[in-house]
Amino acid sequence: MGDVQTFLITLNAIDGTRLQGEVLTGTLQEAKEIQTQLTWKVGFNAPARGLGSLSSLLSQGELQSFCRLYQISASVNPRLPRPGDQVSACNDRVTVFTQVFKSCSVRYPLSPFLFSILRFFEAHFSQVHLFGLLRVMHFEIACRAMGSEPNIPLFRCFYQFRVDGDWFTFEKQRPQNFQSCVSRVLQSLRDWKLRFFFLNNNFLPSRLPIRNMQNPIVDEAPPLRDCDVPLFRLLVKNPTPVIVFPELVLVIACVSTLWDEPEFRPAVMEEGHEMNLVKILKKANRGMQFVAIEASIPPSLPPHMELLPVSPFGSAKKISSPDDDELPFCGPVGEKGVRFSLCTGVCGAIFASTFEASQWKKGKKVVEADMAVFVDSPIR
């Protein structure tokens, strides 16, 4: 037995925030034991647990700020979990982890393509793993970069619906040497299960069923000849990274509506030229300069995309794409129509909160987004 002392136990989160401390009187050994119990309770260095035992560290103030930032309407009734609430999917609410918005390109209102994927596989939004949602949204963005719209048959050519522990997810089609539309992927998001909240079912365009985790999944890829072959070839020849994209990239890809300049559209400039979305995606983890361009000036697609065959069953052998460094820019934009004071309002707030290494420079927003960790193989 040691001497009785007074201790202040504090827990430091990986993101640098300090959690609520607890004052206690006892021996040093008792203090260490209690700190171990508290550490397990909030999830740091804890053994793997089921969804039913998760608890959220999100505060009411953080939830309100989060909903303002991503314009989540009060009509969907965002609220913190109450004691005894389960994270598992249920019919009367939707569970949302904050990293789904911060890192997976999911926005409100929900993407029609994402919702069509959930409805096709008869899975609830709350049942799909974070990285599964990230893959769906990346596919939608990549298709837009190629000048097309995403569709379910082509998505299933690249991904298969699988069970991963307590979740459903989408994994790369097997065999592993199957052609991919991905160049590199986000490896991990630490402690993403620690912050979540609930929304009512109005968050979804319509109700989704809760899929039984025990039911066998049969998800064979459709024949490529039955899919959009030209778009398939473009996606394979122009693989893009599955990463956390800047908010304005999501606006350019028509995934996000968090843009408060209706007379202008966001763009990325390099040496006086506007970059096409393909090259933006490939270089989205490097420093980029975002500007606001008059909305009446249409963005130009790379030349190799302007001659796409109309029929999805047409020959795709002649479709090719230059290498990354040779991807053409769209035409130069004169000083008229370009405004270099941007990132105001909600977009500016999201930039400030998402990218730590960002700075203002001569009226331009320079984003140095070197935050994500990549691996060469798909997420498992």
Phi, psi and omega in degrees: 000134179262180178290144177284128181223172175252131184235149170246111182268125177234150178238128180257123179285161181296329181281005175097351180280153180252130181276171181300130179273166179226128179267133179215159178243130181169193179277165179299320180298318178296323178296317180296320179296317180293321179296322176298318179295319179294320178300318179295322184298317183271354170104001179276130180054033184264153173293158181299137182227161178285169182296329185296339183260005180286145173228145185269139176266003182289133177266166179297320178296319178296320179297315180297318178296320180297315181293324175294317183298316183259012175053048174274119189292148175294342181294340178266006171055061176295134181209157176281153176297143175265163177304129180093348178294139179261145177286333184306148181299140176215170189283341188255004179199169178238129177271128181234120172275137185301328181291344175297321176278317186292325191237349188246007176067013176282136181225166175248130001294156184295142178301129177303324179292315177301317180294323179294326176295314179298318181291323180297317181269003176053048179237144179282150177307319183288350182266351186264131182297152180310313183287335173294316176297321179299318180295319180298314182291324176297319180298317179298315180296318181297320178296319178298322179297331179273005179081019182230177177251146179289154176215155186294314181303318181290323176301319181287343173291331182262329188230152175237148182277126186220166171262134178228091182067242180271006188233163161262152179207179177239125181242161179300138178299143177265152006289168185295339178274009177297142183301142185235155175259011186245135178267320177201163188225156174294130185279314185200158171230103188292137172060032181290343180279357187275348182227113179208166179209177183244148172232157175279176188290350176294346175298331180264145177303326174203168184295144176246145177287160173261115185281138177287123182295340183274344181292135179295147180251125174243106183223079178273141181296136177293155177302139182300328181295340179268004183247183178280090186297315179301317179293322176303313181297319179296318180296321180290320182279347178232061181296144181232158185282145173267094187221183175273107183275148173302152184302321183290335172295321177294325177294315179299323181276006179062031176262325181248145175252013183280069180214120188252027179238080186298336180273356181229162173231149179282151179209166177243128183251147174214117181054041175083002181243148176276132180279144173283162188294330178300312181289328176300314181296320182290335182245021185290348179262013178242174179296131179225151178252118179261137177227167176252126181244147178306134184296338181288345178272111185286144173289145181260139175277154173303145185305324184290349178263348182282344184250027181295137173297145183286319184283133177291349181257006180288170180293136179247006186292331184272355180281124180219170181219137175292166178294167184306311184290346181256000179300127184289151169276160167279172190301159180294150178247123180292173181299328178287129180097353179247128177238129187261010174254103186220193180061039176269170174062220189292325179296319177298322179294321180292320176300314183296327184271339186265322186246115183288323185264059179242152183208159175266140180211112178052042176081359180253153175265114179258117183253120176254086189264076180248058187253332189278152176253131185243157170227166183273350182247158181296159176296138178253000000 
